[in-house]
């Protein structure tokens, strides 16, 4: 499927709980055109899933960037099949205990990937994402193999 990479690194440098918001999606579309039909929208926050996970989990509120209100826009107004984050949760650390993004996104029949590496090497538009996952019945999560064709 097409991959759309929304870069929020500037926000994430000053706010460890930065979120992809509707304004970020609209700004991306002004620069790159409409989100491709059936795409995966990925949040590029600059978090390194391996290096930063343990460090952030030791902090009191477990801060990390993710999605927030933009998830509703993507569900209701765009033809988006998946979302992905380079961090370790779809939710920001601030809203993680209630998991509103997990609840809304996954209940809408869509899928998501957490801890996606090398997003900084992807163009904002034009890559094709290939996701391989084992068909494990009843699972709440699983490792996947993802590759991007650029």
LINGI-V144138 format. One record per pair of residues at least 12 apart in sequence whose C-alpha atoms are under 10 Angstrom apart, sorted by sequence separation. I is the first residue (numbers start at 1). GAP is how many residues later the second one is. D is the distance in Angstrom with one decimal. If there is no record, write none. Layout:
i = {I | I}
gap = {GAP | GAP}
d = {D | D}
This chain:
i = {8 | 52 | 71 | 89 | 90 | 91 | 132 | 133 | 7 | 8 | 89 | 131 | 132 | 133 | 6 | 131 | 132 | 90 | 130 | 131 | 132 | 8 | 25 | 67 | 130 | 131 | 7 | 47 | 66 | 67 | 129 | 130 | 131 | 6 | 7 | 47 | 66 | 67 | 113 | 129 | 130 | 6 | 45 | 46 | 66 | 71 | 128 | 129 | 130 | 5 | 45 | 65 | 66 | 71 | 127 | 128 | 129 | 4 | 6 | 7 | 44 | 45 | 65 | 66 | 127 | 128 | 129 | 6 | 20 | 43 | 44 | 64 | 65 | 66 | 67 | 68 | 83 | 90 | 126 | 127 | 128 | 5 | 6 | 20 | 43 | 64 | 65 | 66 | 67 | 68 | 82 | 89 | 90 | 91 | 126 | 127 | 4 | 19 | 20 | 42 | 43 | 63 | 64 | 65 | 66 | 67 | 68 | 81 | 82 | 89 | 90 | 126 | 4 | 20 | 42 | 64 | 65 | 66 | 67 | 88 | 89 | 90 | 125 | 19 | 64 | 65 | 66 | 87 | 88 | 89 | 122 | 18 | 64 | 65 | 66 | 68 | 81 | 82 | 83 | 84 | 85 | 86 | 87 | 88 | 121 | 122 | 123 | 4 | 17 | 63 | 64 | 65 | 66 | 67 | 81 | 82 | 83 | 84 | 85 | 86 | 87 | 88 | 113 | 116 | 122 | 16 | 63 | 64 | 65 | 66 | 71 | 72 | 75 | 81 | 82 | 83 | 84 | 85 | 86 | 87 | 112 | 113 | 114 | 116 | 117 | 118 | 119 | 121 | 4 | 41 | 62 | 63 | 64 | 66 | 71 | 75 | 80 | 81 | 82 | 83 | 84 | 85 | 86 | 87 | 113 | 114 | 116 | 117 | 118 | 4 | 16 | 57 | 62 | 63 | 64 | 68 | 69 | 70 | 71 | 74 | 80 | 81 | 82 | 83 | 84 | 85 | 86 | 113 | 116 | 3 | 4 | 12 | 13 | 56 | 61 | 62 | 63 | 64 | 68 | 69 | 72 | 76 | 84 | 85 | 86 | 2 | 3 | 12 | 13 | 41 | 61 | 63 | 67 | 68 | 71 | 72 | 75 | 86 | 113 | 2 | 9 | 11 | 12 | 13 | 53 | 61 | 62 | 67 | 68 | 71 | 75 | 85 | 86 | 1 | 2 | 3 | 4 | 5 | 6 | 7 | 8 | 9 | 10 | 12 | 52 | 53 | 61 | 66 | 67 | 75 | 84 | 1 | 2 | 3 | 4 | 5 | 6 | 7 | 8 | 9 | 10 | 49 | 50 | 52 | 57 | 61 | 1 | 2 | 3 | 4 | 5 | 6 | 7 | 8 | 9 | 49 | 50 | 56 | 1 | 2 | 3 | 4 | 5 | 6 | 7 | 8 | 9 | 47 | 48 | 49 | 50 | 1 | 2 | 3 | 4 | 5 | 6 | 7 | 35 | 39 | 40 | 41 | 46 | 47 | 48 | 49 | 16 | 38 | 39 | 40 | 41 | 42 | 43 | 44 | 45 | 46 | 47 | 48 | 37 | 38 | 39 | 40 | 41 | 42 | 43 | 44 | 45 | 46 | 47 | 36 | 37 | 38 | 39 | 40 | 41 | 42 | 43 | 44 | 45 | 35 | 36 | 37 | 38 | 39 | 40 | 41 | 42 | 43 | 44 | 17 | 26 | 34 | 35 | 36 | 37 | 38 | 39 | 40 | 41 | 42 | 43 | 17 | 18 | 19 | 20 | 21 | 22 | 25 | 35 | 16 | 17 | 18 | 19 | 20 | 21 | 22 | 23 | 24 | 25 | 16 | 17 | 18 | 19 | 20 | 21 | 22 | 23 | 43 | 15 | 16 | 17 | 18 | 19 | 20 | 21 | 22 | 25 | 66 | 15 | 16 | 17 | 18 | 19 | 20 | 21 | 22 | 25 | 15 | 16 | 17 | 18 | 19 | 20 | 21 | 22 | 19 | 20 | 21 | 22 | 12 | 21 | 22 | 12 | 11 | 12 | 9 | 8 | 8 | 53 | 20 | 49 | 50 | 49 | 50 | 48 | 49 | 50 | 47 | 48 | 49 | 47 | 48 | 49 | 40 | 42 | 47 | 48 | 19 | 20 | 40 | 41 | 42 | 43 | 46 | 48 | 19 | 20 | 40 | 42 | 44 | 46 | 47 | 18 | 19 | 40 | 43 | 44 | 46 | 47 | 17 | 18 | 19 | 42 | 44 | 45 | 46 | 17 | 18 | 19 | 44 | 45 | 4 | 16 | 17 | 18 | 43 | 44 | 16 | 17 | 42 | 2 | 5 | 16 | 17 | 44 | 1 | 2 | 3 | 4 | 5 | 6 | 1 | 3 | 4 | 5 | 44 | 1 | 3 | 42 | 41 | 41 | 40 | 36 | 39 | 40 | 35 | 36 | 39 | 32 | 33 | 31 | 32 | 32 | 28 | 28 | 9 | 7 | 6 | 7 | 5 | 5 | 5 | 6 | 7 | 4 | 5 | 6 | 3 | 4 | 5 | 6 | 3 | 4 | 5 | 3 | 4 | 5 | 3 | 4 | 5 | 2 | 3 | 4 | 2 | 3 | 4 | 2 | 3 | 4 | 1 | 2 | 3 | 1 | 2 | 3 | 1 | 2 | 1 | 1 | 3 | 2 | 3 | 1 | 2 | 3}
gap = {12 | 12 | 12 | 12 | 12 | 12 | 12 | 12 | 13 | 13 | 13 | 13 | 13 | 13 | 14 | 14 | 14 | 15 | 15 | 15 | 15 | 16 | 16 | 16 | 16 | 16 | 17 | 17 | 17 | 17 | 17 | 17 | 17 | 18 | 18 | 18 | 18 | 18 | 18 | 18 | 18 | 19 | 19 | 19 | 19 | 19 | 19 | 19 | 19 | 20 | 20 | 20 | 20 | 20 | 20 | 20 | 20 | 21 | 21 | 21 | 21 | 21 | 21 | 21 | 21 | 21 | 21 | 22 | 22 | 22 | 22 | 22 | 22 | 22 | 22 | 22 | 22 | 22 | 22 | 22 | 22 | 23 | 23 | 23 | 23 | 23 | 23 | 23 | 23 | 23 | 23 | 23 | 23 | 23 | 23 | 23 | 24 | 24 | 24 | 24 | 24 | 24 | 24 | 24 | 24 | 24 | 24 | 24 | 24 | 24 | 24 | 24 | 25 | 25 | 25 | 25 | 25 | 25 | 25 | 25 | 25 | 25 | 25 | 26 | 26 | 26 | 26 | 26 | 26 | 26 | 26 | 27 | 27 | 27 | 27 | 27 | 27 | 27 | 27 | 27 | 27 | 27 | 27 | 27 | 27 | 27 | 27 | 28 | 28 | 28 | 28 | 28 | 28 | 28 | 28 | 28 | 28 | 28 | 28 | 28 | 28 | 28 | 28 | 28 | 28 | 29 | 29 | 29 | 29 | 29 | 29 | 29 | 29 | 29 | 29 | 29 | 29 | 29 | 29 | 29 | 29 | 29 | 29 | 29 | 29 | 29 | 29 | 29 | 30 | 30 | 30 | 30 | 30 | 30 | 30 | 30 | 30 | 30 | 30 | 30 | 30 | 30 | 30 | 30 | 30 | 30 | 30 | 30 | 30 | 31 | 31 | 31 | 31 | 31 | 31 | 31 | 31 | 31 | 31 | 31 | 31 | 31 | 31 | 31 | 31 | 31 | 31 | 31 | 31 | 32 | 32 | 32 | 32 | 32 | 32 | 32 | 32 | 32 | 32 | 32 | 32 | 32 | 32 | 32 | 32 | 33 | 33 | 33 | 33 | 33 | 33 | 33 | 33 | 33 | 33 | 33 | 33 | 33 | 33 | 34 | 34 | 34 | 34 | 34 | 34 | 34 | 34 | 34 | 34 | 34 | 34 | 34 | 34 | 35 | 35 | 35 | 35 | 35 | 35 | 35 | 35 | 35 | 35 | 35 | 35 | 35 | 35 | 35 | 35 | 35 | 35 | 36 | 36 | 36 | 36 | 36 | 36 | 36 | 36 | 36 | 36 | 36 | 36 | 36 | 36 | 36 | 37 | 37 | 37 | 37 | 37 | 37 | 37 | 37 | 37 | 37 | 37 | 37 | 38 | 38 | 38 | 38 | 38 | 38 | 38 | 38 | 38 | 38 | 38 | 38 | 38 | 39 | 39 | 39 | 39 | 39 | 39 | 39 | 39 | 39 | 39 | 39 | 39 | 39 | 39 | 39 | 40 | 40 | 40 | 40 | 40 | 40 | 40 | 40 | 40 | 40 | 40 | 40 | 41 | 41 | 41 | 41 | 41 | 41 | 41 | 41 | 41 | 41 | 41 | 42 | 42 | 42 | 42 | 42 | 42 | 42 | 42 | 42 | 42 | 43 | 43 | 43 | 43 | 43 | 43 | 43 | 43 | 43 | 43 | 44 | 44 | 44 | 44 | 44 | 44 | 44 | 44 | 44 | 44 | 44 | 44 | 45 | 45 | 45 | 45 | 45 | 45 | 45 | 45 | 46 | 46 | 46 | 46 | 46 | 46 | 46 | 46 | 46 | 46 | 47 | 47 | 47 | 47 | 47 | 47 | 47 | 47 | 47 | 48 | 48 | 48 | 48 | 48 | 48 | 48 | 48 | 48 | 48 | 49 | 49 | 49 | 49 | 49 | 49 | 49 | 49 | 49 | 50 | 50 | 50 | 50 | 50 | 50 | 50 | 50 | 51 | 51 | 51 | 51 | 52 | 52 | 52 | 53 | 54 | 54 | 56 | 57 | 58 | 62 | 65 | 65 | 65 | 66 | 66 | 67 | 67 | 67 | 68 | 68 | 68 | 69 | 69 | 69 | 70 | 70 | 70 | 70 | 71 | 71 | 71 | 71 | 71 | 71 | 71 | 71 | 72 | 72 | 72 | 72 | 72 | 72 | 72 | 73 | 73 | 73 | 73 | 73 | 73 | 73 | 74 | 74 | 74 | 74 | 74 | 74 | 74 | 75 | 75 | 75 | 75 | 75 | 76 | 76 | 76 | 76 | 76 | 76 | 77 | 77 | 77 | 78 | 78 | 78 | 78 | 78 | 79 | 79 | 79 | 79 | 79 | 79 | 80 | 80 | 80 | 80 | 80 | 81 | 81 | 82 | 83 | 84 | 88 | 89 | 89 | 89 | 90 | 90 | 90 | 92 | 92 | 93 | 93 | 94 | 96 | 97 | 111 | 112 | 113 | 113 | 114 | 115 | 117 | 117 | 117 | 118 | 118 | 118 | 119 | 119 | 119 | 119 | 120 | 120 | 120 | 121 | 121 | 121 | 122 | 122 | 122 | 123 | 123 | 123 | 124 | 124 | 124 | 125 | 125 | 125 | 126 | 126 | 126 | 127 | 127 | 127 | 128 | 128 | 129 | 130 | 145 | 146 | 146 | 147 | 147 | 147}
d = {6.9 | 9.1 | 8.6 | 9.3 | 6.5 | 9.9 | 5.7 | 6.7 | 8.6 | 9.6 | 8.6 | 6.7 | 5.1 | 8.7 | 7.7 | 5.9 | 6.2 | 9.2 | 8.2 | 4.5 | 8.7 | 7.9 | 9.2 | 8.7 | 5.6 | 6.7 | 8.4 | 7.9 | 10.0 | 9.1 | 7.0 | 5.3 | 8.7 | 7.2 | 9.9 | 7.9 | 8.8 | 8.2 | 9.4 | 6.0 | 6.1 | 7.2 | 8.9 | 9.1 | 6.4 | 9.5 | 8.3 | 4.5 | 7.8 | 9.9 | 6.4 | 8.2 | 8.4 | 9.8 | 9.9 | 5.4 | 6.5 | 9.9 | 9.3 | 8.6 | 9.0 | 7.9 | 8.6 | 6.9 | 6.2 | 5.0 | 8.9 | 6.7 | 9.4 | 8.3 | 9.0 | 9.7 | 6.4 | 8.4 | 8.7 | 8.2 | 8.6 | 7.7 | 10.0 | 5.5 | 6.6 | 8.7 | 9.8 | 6.8 | 6.7 | 6.4 | 8.6 | 6.5 | 5.7 | 6.5 | 8.7 | 9.6 | 8.0 | 10.0 | 8.9 | 4.6 | 8.9 | 8.5 | 9.2 | 9.5 | 7.5 | 9.9 | 7.5 | 7.9 | 5.0 | 5.5 | 7.1 | 9.7 | 9.4 | 8.6 | 6.6 | 6.9 | 9.9 | 9.1 | 9.4 | 7.7 | 8.1 | 5.0 | 6.4 | 9.0 | 5.7 | 9.4 | 9.6 | 8.7 | 9.4 | 7.3 | 4.6 | 9.6 | 5.2 | 7.5 | 8.0 | 8.0 | 8.2 | 4.8 | 7.9 | 8.2 | 9.7 | 9.5 | 8.3 | 8.8 | 8.3 | 8.6 | 6.2 | 5.0 | 9.9 | 9.3 | 8.0 | 9.3 | 9.8 | 10.0 | 5.4 | 6.8 | 9.8 | 9.7 | 8.5 | 5.8 | 6.8 | 5.5 | 6.4 | 6.3 | 5.0 | 8.5 | 9.3 | 9.8 | 7.5 | 9.2 | 6.9 | 5.0 | 9.0 | 9.6 | 9.4 | 8.5 | 8.5 | 5.4 | 4.9 | 4.8 | 4.5 | 5.1 | 4.6 | 7.3 | 9.6 | 9.6 | 9.6 | 9.8 | 9.3 | 10.0 | 9.5 | 9.7 | 9.9 | 9.9 | 8.9 | 4.3 | 8.0 | 9.5 | 6.6 | 7.2 | 8.3 | 6.7 | 5.3 | 6.5 | 5.8 | 6.0 | 4.5 | 8.9 | 9.1 | 9.9 | 8.2 | 10.0 | 9.7 | 6.9 | 9.4 | 9.9 | 5.4 | 6.5 | 10.0 | 9.9 | 9.5 | 9.3 | 9.5 | 9.1 | 9.9 | 8.6 | 7.8 | 8.7 | 7.9 | 5.9 | 5.9 | 8.3 | 10.0 | 9.0 | 7.6 | 9.3 | 8.4 | 9.8 | 6.5 | 7.8 | 9.5 | 9.3 | 7.9 | 8.3 | 7.7 | 9.8 | 6.8 | 8.7 | 8.1 | 8.9 | 8.0 | 5.9 | 8.3 | 8.8 | 6.9 | 9.1 | 9.6 | 6.4 | 7.8 | 8.0 | 7.4 | 7.0 | 9.3 | 6.4 | 9.1 | 8.1 | 7.5 | 9.7 | 7.7 | 9.8 | 8.7 | 6.8 | 10.0 | 6.8 | 9.8 | 8.7 | 9.4 | 8.9 | 7.9 | 9.3 | 6.9 | 8.4 | 7.0 | 8.4 | 7.0 | 6.5 | 8.0 | 8.6 | 8.3 | 6.9 | 9.2 | 9.0 | 9.5 | 8.8 | 9.7 | 8.8 | 7.2 | 5.7 | 6.2 | 5.9 | 6.0 | 6.3 | 5.9 | 4.4 | 9.0 | 9.3 | 9.8 | 9.2 | 9.6 | 9.8 | 6.7 | 4.7 | 5.1 | 4.8 | 4.8 | 5.2 | 4.7 | 5.1 | 5.5 | 6.1 | 9.2 | 9.4 | 5.5 | 6.4 | 6.2 | 6.1 | 6.2 | 5.9 | 6.4 | 8.0 | 8.6 | 9.0 | 6.7 | 5.5 | 9.3 | 7.0 | 8.7 | 7.2 | 8.8 | 6.5 | 8.6 | 8.5 | 9.7 | 9.5 | 9.5 | 7.2 | 9.8 | 5.9 | 6.9 | 6.5 | 9.2 | 8.7 | 7.2 | 6.1 | 8.4 | 8.4 | 7.8 | 8.8 | 7.8 | 7.2 | 5.5 | 9.3 | 7.8 | 5.3 | 5.0 | 5.9 | 6.4 | 5.5 | 6.2 | 6.6 | 6.7 | 8.2 | 8.8 | 9.0 | 5.2 | 4.8 | 5.8 | 4.4 | 4.8 | 4.4 | 4.8 | 6.1 | 7.5 | 7.5 | 7.8 | 6.5 | 5.2 | 6.7 | 5.1 | 6.3 | 5.6 | 6.6 | 8.6 | 9.6 | 9.7 | 9.1 | 7.9 | 7.9 | 8.5 | 8.0 | 8.5 | 7.0 | 8.7 | 7.9 | 8.5 | 8.9 | 8.9 | 8.9 | 8.1 | 9.4 | 9.7 | 7.2 | 7.9 | 9.2 | 5.3 | 7.2 | 5.5 | 6.4 | 6.9 | 8.7 | 9.6 | 8.1 | 10.0 | 5.5 | 4.8 | 4.7 | 5.0 | 4.8 | 6.1 | 6.4 | 8.0 | 9.1 | 8.8 | 5.3 | 4.6 | 6.7 | 5.0 | 6.2 | 5.4 | 4.5 | 8.7 | 9.4 | 8.7 | 6.1 | 7.3 | 8.3 | 5.8 | 7.5 | 4.4 | 8.2 | 8.7 | 8.2 | 9.7 | 9.7 | 9.1 | 8.2 | 6.0 | 8.0 | 8.6 | 8.4 | 8.3 | 9.5 | 6.5 | 8.5 | 8.8 | 8.6 | 6.7 | 9.3 | 9.7 | 9.4 | 8.8 | 9.5 | 9.1 | 10.0 | 8.6 | 8.1 | 5.1 | 10.0 | 8.0 | 7.2 | 8.7 | 8.7 | 8.7 | 6.7 | 9.6 | 7.1 | 9.7 | 10.0 | 9.4 | 8.9 | 8.6 | 9.5 | 9.9 | 9.1 | 9.4 | 8.8 | 9.9 | 9.7 | 9.8 | 8.2 | 9.4 | 8.5 | 9.7 | 9.2 | 9.4 | 9.8 | 9.9 | 6.4 | 9.6 | 9.3 | 9.6 | 8.3 | 9.9 | 9.0 | 6.9 | 9.7 | 8.7 | 9.2 | 8.9 | 7.3 | 5.3 | 9.0 | 9.9 | 6.1 | 8.9 | 9.9 | 8.6 | 5.8 | 9.3 | 8.3 | 6.8 | 8.2 | 6.3 | 7.9 | 9.7 | 9.8 | 9.4 | 8.9 | 9.6 | 10.0 | 10.0 | 9.3 | 9.3 | 9.1 | 9.8 | 8.8 | 9.4 | 9.8 | 9.6 | 9.6 | 9.4 | 9.7 | 9.3 | 9.7 | 9.9 | 9.3 | 8.7 | 8.9 | 7.7 | 8.7 | 9.3 | 8.7 | 7.7 | 9.1 | 9.6 | 7.0 | 9.9 | 8.4 | 9.6 | 9.7 | 9.2 | 9.7 | 8.6 | 7.5 | 8.9 | 7.3 | 9.7 | 7.8 | 9.1 | 7.0 | 6.6 | 8.8 | 8.1 | 4.6 | 9.2 | 8.8 | 5.6 | 6.6 | 7.8 | 5.1 | 9.5 | 6.4 | 7.6 | 9.2 | 7.8 | 6.8 | 7.7 | 6.9 | 5.5 | 9.1 | 6.1 | 5.5 | 9.4 | 8.6 | 4.6 | 5.7 | 5.4 | 6.0 | 9.4 | 5.3 | 9.0 | 6.7 | 8.9 | 8.2 | 9.3 | 9.6 | 9.5 | 9.6 | 9.9}
